[in-house]
Each structure stands twice: as structure tokens, then as C-alpha cells.
Amino acid sequence: MSSPFNRTQSKGRRRYLRSNLTKSERLLWRKIRNRNLNGLKFRRQYSVLSYVIDFYCPEYKLAIEIIGDVHGYANRKRSDSVRDRKIESPGIKILTFTNQQIQDEMDGVLQYILSNLPLTPSFIRRGTRDRGQL
């Protein structure tokens, strides 16, 4: 069975999305890139199954999605719910923020991300160690 992560078929789409970040994505990326948030490694425009998520921390299997106005419509909410269930199937936790929250409440968003990390990194939960760290 092939890996559900960063499939070759979505490479062009991920590349396009990385080079065309929204204003809110750029603002959050500046805060979390290069291990700026408590040493956590985040990737941007990371794919899981056939979906591309905005930001992903593989160490904690944590996805961050930023939603804009398009997500407010009822039919879009239903499809987002299906999408979220599929992304969560390999054990990923999704945190969702609005554009407004990112632009107006950045400190609160960052604190919320940190407060919603699983208690242990995914490599410890699997029973293996990463680079000798516990």
C-alpha cells in the first residue's frame, strides 16, 4: 500500500499553492517556519491522501487549516467535514482557524496550537526514537 503523504500526483498543485500563499497563510508561515514555534518543524502545503493541507507538523501529526469566506457556505461545510474525516483517518489532528483569527489574534492562535499538541510526539507513540531524542 502506498503512503498517504505527499503523493506524486499532487506535487504540481502543492508547488503552485506554496508559491501563491494567501495573506493569512503568509502571516502564519512567518511565525511557524524554521522551527520558530517551540522548535516544531512545520511543512506548508503538505498532502494527505488527495488533499493538500495548509501546514503540517509531522512530529505530532498536527495539521493546521486556514479557512476563508468560501468555506462559509453550507455545501462547502459538508465537503470540508468529509475531507477532515479522511485526513484524520491516519491519526492526524486538524486545527482550523479563520483568516480573521490569523490577522487579528496571532498570539492567541499560536498559544492554541501549542496547547493542542498531543502529549507525546508520534515517533514515541510508535515505539521508535528519532535522532536519539525522547
Contact map, one row per residue, 1 for C-alpha under 8 A:
11100000000000000000000000000000000000000000000000000000000000000000000000000000000000000000000000000000000000000000000000000000000000
11110000000000000000000000000000000000000000000000000000000000000000000000000000000000000000000000000000000000000000000000000000000000
11111110000000000000000000000000000000000000000000000000000000000000000000000000000000000000000000000000000000000000000000000000000000
01111110000000000000000000000000000000000000001110000000000000000000000000000000000000000000000000000000000000000000000000000000000000
00111110000000000000000000000000000000000000011110000000000000000000000000000000000000000000000000000000000000000000000000000000000000
00111111011000000000000000000000000000000000011110000000000000000000000000000000000000000000000000000000000000000000000000000000000000
00111111111000000000000000000000000000000000001111000000000000000000000000000000000000000000000000000000000000000000000000000000000000
00000111111000000000000000000000000000000000000000000000000000000000000000000000000000000000000000000000000000000000000000000000000000
00000011111100000000000000000000000000000000000000000000000000000000000000000000000000000000000000000000000000000000000000000000000000
00000111111111000000000000000000000000000000001001010000000000000000000000000000000000000000000000000000000000000000000000000000000000
00000111111111100000000000000000000000000000000000000000000000000000000000000000000000000000000000000000000000000000000000000000000000
00000000111111110000000000000000000000000000000000000000000000000000000000000000000000000000000000000000000000000000000000000000000000
00000000011111111000000000000000000000000000000000000000000000000000000000000000000000000000000000000000000000000000000000000000000000
00000000011111111100000000000000000000000000111000010000000000000000000000000000000000000000000000000000000000000000000000000000000000
00000000001111111110000000000000000000000000100000000000000000000000000000000000000000000000000000000000000000000000000000000000000000
00000000000111111111000000000000000000000000000000000000000000000000000000000000000000000000000000000000000000000000000000000000000000
00000000000011111111100000000000000000000000100000000000000000000000000000000000000000000000000000000000000000000000000000000000000000
00000000000001111111100000000000000000000001100000000000000000000000000000000000000000000000000000000000000000000000000000000000000000
00000000000000111111100000000000000000000000000000000000000000000000000000000000000000000000000000000000000000000000000000000000000000
00000000000000011111110000000000000000000000000000000000000000000000000000000000000000000000000000000000000000000000000000000000000000
00000000000000001111111111000000000000000000000000000000000000000000000000000000000000000000000000000000000000000000000000000000000000
00000000000000000001111111000000000000000000000000000000000000000000000000000000000000000000000000000000000000000000000000000000000000
00000000000000000000111111100000000000000000000000000000000000000000000000000000000000000000000000000000000000000000000000000000000000
00000000000000000000111111110000000000000000000000000000000000000100000000000000000000000000000000100110000000000000000000000000000000
00000000000000000000111111111000000000000000000000000100000000000100000000000000000000000000000000000000000000000000000000000000000000
00000000000000000000111111111100000000000000000000000000000000000000000000000000000000000000000000000000000000000000000000000000000000
00000000000000000000001111111110000000000000000000000000000000000000000000000000000000000000000000000110000000000000000000000000000000
00000000000000000000000111111111000000000000000000000000000000000000000000000000000000000000000000000100010000000000000000000000000000
00000000000000000000000011111111100000000001000000000000000000000000000000000000000000000000000000000000000000000000000000000000000000
00000000000000000000000001111111100000000000000000000000000000000000000000000000000000000000000000000000000000000000000000000000000000
00000000000000000000000000111111100110000000000000000000000000000000000000000000000000000000000000000000000000000000000000000000000000
00000000000000000000000000011111111110011100000000000000000000000000000000000000000000000000000000000000000000000000000000000000000000
00000000000000000000000000001111111110001110000000000000000000000000000000000000000000000000000000000000000000000000000000000000000000
00000000000000000000000000000001111100001100000000000000000000000000000000000000000000000000000000000000000000000000000000000000000000
00000000000000000000000000000001111111111100000000000000000000000000000000000000000000000000000000000000000000000000000000000000000000
00000000000000000000000000000011111111110000000000000000000000000000000000000000000000000000000000000000000000000000000000000000000000
00000000000000000000000000000011101111110000000000000000000000000000000000000000000000000000000000000000000001000000000000000000000000
00000000000000000000000000000000001111110000000000000000000000000000000000000000000000000000000000000000000000000000000000000000000000
00000000000000000000000000000000001111111000000000000000000000000000000000000000000000000000000000000000000000000000000000000000000000
00000000000000000000000000000001001111111100000000000000101000000000000000000000000000000000000000000000000000000000000000000000000000
00000000000000000000000000000001111000111110000000000000111000000000000000000000000000000000000000000000000000000000000000000000000000
00000000000000000000000000000001111000011111000000000011110000000000000000000000000000000000000000000000000000000000000000000000000000
00000000000000000000000000000000100000001111110000000011100000000000000000000000000000000000000000000000000000000000000000000000000000
00000000000000000100000000001000000000000111110000001111000000000000000000000000000000000000000000000000000000000000000000000000000000
00000000000001101100000000000000000000000011111000011111000000000000000000000000000000000000000000000000000000000000000000000000000000
00001100000001000000000000000000000000000011111100011111000000000000000000000000000000000000000000000000000000000000000000000000000000
00011110010001000000000000000000000000000000111111111000000000000000000000000000000000000000000000000000000000000000000000000000000000
00011110000000000000000000000000000000000000011111111000000000000000000000000000000000100000000000000000000000000000000000000000000000
00011110000000000000000000000000000000000000001111100000000000000000000000000000000001100000000000000000000000000000000000000000000000
00000010010000000000000000000000000000000000001111110000000000000000000000000000000000000000000000000000000000000000000000000000000000
00000000000000000000000000000000000000000000001111111000000000000000000000000000001000100000000000000000000000000000000000000000000000
00000000010001000000000000000000000000000000111101111100000000000000000000000000000000000000000000000000000000000000000000000000000000
00000000000000000000000000000000000000000001111100111111000000111000000000000000000000000000000000000000000000000000000000000000000000
00000000000000000000000010000000000000000001110000011111000000111100000000000000000000000000000000000000000000000000000000000000000000
00000000000000000000000000000000000000000111110000001111100000111000000000000000000000000000000000000000000000000000000000000000000000
00000000000000000000000000000000000000000111110000001111110011110000000000000000000000000000000000000000000000000000000000000000000000
00000000000000000000000000000000000000011110000000000011111111100000000000000000000000000000000000000000000000000000000000000000000000
00000000000000000000000000000000000000001100000000000001111111000000000000000000000000000000000000000000000000000000000001000000000000
00000000000000000000000000000000000000011000000000000000111111000000000000000000000000000000000000000000000000000000000011100000000000
00000000000000000000000000000000000000000000000000000000111111000000000000000000000000000000000000000000000000000000110111000000000000
00000000000000000000000000000000000000000000000000000001111111100000000000000000000000000011100000000000000000000000000011000000000000
00000000000000000000000000000000000000000000000000000001111111110000000000000000000000000001111000000000000000000000100000000000000000
00000000000000000000000000000000000000000000000000001111100011111000000000000000000000000001111000000000000000000000000000000000000000
00000000000000000000000000000000000000000000000000001111000001111100000000000000000000000000011110000000000000000000000000000000000000
00000000000000000000000000000000000000000000000000001110000000111110000000000000000000000000011110000000000000000000000000000000000000
00000000000000000000000110000000000000000000000000000100000000011111000000000000000000000000000111100000000000000000000000000000000000
00000000000000000000000000000000000000000000000000000000000000001111111000000000000000000000000111100000000000000000000000000000000000
00000000000000000000000000000000000000000000000000000000000000000111111100000000000000000000000001100000000000000000000000000000000000
00000000000000000000000000000000000000000000000000000000000000000011111100000000000000000000000000000000000000000000000000000000000000
00000000000000000000000000000000000000000000000000000000000000000011111110010000000000000000000000000000000000000000000000000000000000
00000000000000000000000000000000000000000000000000000000000000000011111110011001000000000000000000000000000000000000000000000000000000
00000000000000000000000000000000000000000000000000000000000000000001111111011000000000000000000000000000000000000000000000000000000000
00000000000000000000000000000000000000000000000000000000000000000000011111111000000000000000000000000000000000000000000000000000000000
00000000000000000000000000000000000000000000000000000000000000000000000111111100000000000000000000000000000000000000000000000000000000
00000000000000000000000000000000000000000000000000000000000000000000000011111110000000000000000000000000000000000000000000000000000000
00000000000000000000000000000000000000000000000000000000000000000000011111111111000000000000000000000000000000000000000000000000000000
00000000000000000000000000000000000000000000000000000000000000000000001111111111100000000000000000000000000000000000000000000000000000
00000000000000000000000000000000000000000000000000000000000000000000000001111111110000000000000000000000000000000000000000000000000000
00000000000000000000000000000000000000000000000000000000000000000000000000111111111000000000000000000000000000000000000000000000000000
00000000000000000000000000000000000000000000000000000000000000000000001000011111111100000000000000000000000000000000000000000000000000
00000000000000000000000000000000000000000000000000000000000000000000000000001111111110000000000000000000000000000000000000000000000000
00000000000000000000000000000000000000000000000000000000000000000000000000000111111111000000000000000000000000000000000000000000000000
00000000000000000000000000000000000000000000000000100000000000000000000000000011111111100000000000000000000000000000000000000000000000
00000000000000000000000000000000000000000000000000000000000000000000000000000001111111110000010000000000000000000000000000000000000000
00000000000000000000000000000000000000000000000000000000000000000000000000000000111111111000000000000000000000000000000000000000000000
00000000000000000000000000000000000000000000000010000000000000000000000000000000011111111000000000000000000000000000000000000000000000
00000000000000000000000000000000000000000000000110100000000000000000000000000000001111111101000000000000000000000000000000000000000000
00000000000000000000000000000000000000000000000000000000000000000000000000000000000111111111110000000000000000000000000000000000000000
00000000000000000000000000000000000000000000000000000000000000000000000000000000000011111111000000000000000000000000000000000000000000
00000000000000000000000000000000000000000000000000000000000000000000000000000000000000111111000000000000000000000000000000000000000000
00000000000000000000000000000000000000000000000000000000000010000000000000000000000000011111100000000000000000000000000000000000000000
00000000000000000000000000000000000000000000000000000000000011100000000000000000000000111111110000000000000000000000000000000000000000
00000000000000000000000000000000000000000000000000000000000011100000000000000000000000010011111000000000000000000000000000000000000000
00000000000000000000000000000000000000000000000000000000000001111000000000000000000100010001111100000000000000000000000000000000000000
00000000000000000000000000000000000000000000000000000000000001111000000000000000000000000000111110000000000000001000000000000000000000
00000000000000000000000000000000000000000000000000000000000000011110000000000000000000000000011111000000000000000000000000000000000000
00000000000000000000000000000000000000000000000000000000000000011110000000000000000000000000001111101100000010000000000000000000000000
00000000000000000000000000000000000000000000000000000000000000000111000000000000000000000000000111111100000000000000000000000000000000
00000000000000000000000100000000000000000000000000000000000000000111000000000000000000000000000011111110000000000000000000000000000000
00000000000000000000000000000000000000000000000000000000000000000000000000000000000000000000000001111111100000000000000000000000000000
00000000000000000000000000000000000000000000000000000000000000000000000000000000000000000000000011111111110010000000000000000000000000
00000000000000000000000100110000000000000000000000000000000000000000000000000000000000000000000011111111110010000000000000000000000000
00000000000000000000000100100000000000000000000000000000000000000000000000000000000000000000000000111111110000000000000000000000000000
00000000000000000000000000000000000000000000000000000000000000000000000000000000000000000000000000011111110000000000000000000000000000
00000000000000000000000000000000000000000000000000000000000000000000000000000000000000000000000000011111111110000000000000000000000000
00000000000000000000000000010000000000000000000000000000000000000000000000000000000000000000000000001111111111000000000000000000000000
00000000000000000000000000000000000000000000000000000000000000000000000000000000000000000000000000000000111111100000000000000000000000
00000000000000000000000000000000000000000000000000000000000000000000000000000000000000000000000000000000111111110000000000000000000000
00000000000000000000000000000000000000000000000000000000000000000000000000000000000000000000000010001100111111111000000000000000000000
00000000000000000000000000000000000010000000000000000000000000000000000000000000000000000000000000000000011111111100000000000000000000
00000000000000000000000000000000000000000000000000000000000000000000000000000000000000000000000000000000001111111110000000000000000000
00000000000000000000000000000000000000000000000000000000000000000000000000000000000000000000000000000000000111111111000000000000000000
00000000000000000000000000000000000000000000000000000000000000000000000000000000000000000000001000000000000011111111100000000000000000
00000000000000000000000000000000000000000000000000000000000000000000000000000000000000000000000000000000000001111111100000000000000000
00000000000000000000000000000000000000000000000000000000000000000000000000000000000000000000000000000000000000111111100000000000000000
00000000000000000000000000000000000000000000000000000000000000000000000000000000000000000000000000000000000000011111110000000000000000
00000000000000000000000000000000000000000000000000000000000101000000000000000000000000000000000000000000000000001111111000000000000000
00000000000000000000000000000000000000000000000000000000000100000000000000000000000000000000000000000000000000000001111110000000000000
00000000000000000000000000000000000000000000000000000000000000000000000000000000000000000000000000000000000000000000111110000000000000
00000000000000000000000000000000000000000000000000000000000100000000000000000000000000000000000000000000000000000000011111011000000000
00000000000000000000000000000000000000000000000000000000001110000000000000000000000000000000000000000000000000000000011111111000000000
00000000000000000000000000000000000000000000000000000000011110000000000000000000000000000000000000000000000000000000000111111100000000
00000000000000000000000000000000000000000000000000000000001000000000000000000000000000000000000000000000000000000000000011111111110000
00000000000000000000000000000000000000000000000000000000000000000000000000000000000000000000000000000000000000000000000111111111100001
00000000000000000000000000000000000000000000000000000000000000000000000000000000000000000000000000000000000000000000000111111111000000
00000000000000000000000000000000000000000000000000000000000000000000000000000000000000000000000000000000000000000000000001111111000000
00000000000000000000000000000000000000000000000000000000000000000000000000000000000000000000000000000000000000000000000000111111100000
00000000000000000000000000000000000000000000000000000000000000000000000000000000000000000000000000000000000000000000000000111111110000
00000000000000000000000000000000000000000000000000000000000000000000000000000000000000000000000000000000000000000000000000110011111111
00000000000000000000000000000000000000000000000000000000000000000000000000000000000000000000000000000000000000000000000000100001111111
00000000000000000000000000000000000000000000000000000000000000000000000000000000000000000000000000000000000000000000000000000000111110
00000000000000000000000000000000000000000000000000000000000000000000000000000000000000000000000000000000000000000000000000000000111111
00000000000000000000000000000000000000000000000000000000000000000000000000000000000000000000000000000000000000000000000000000000111111
00000000000000000000000000000000000000000000000000000000000000000000000000000000000000000000000000000000000000000000000000010000110111
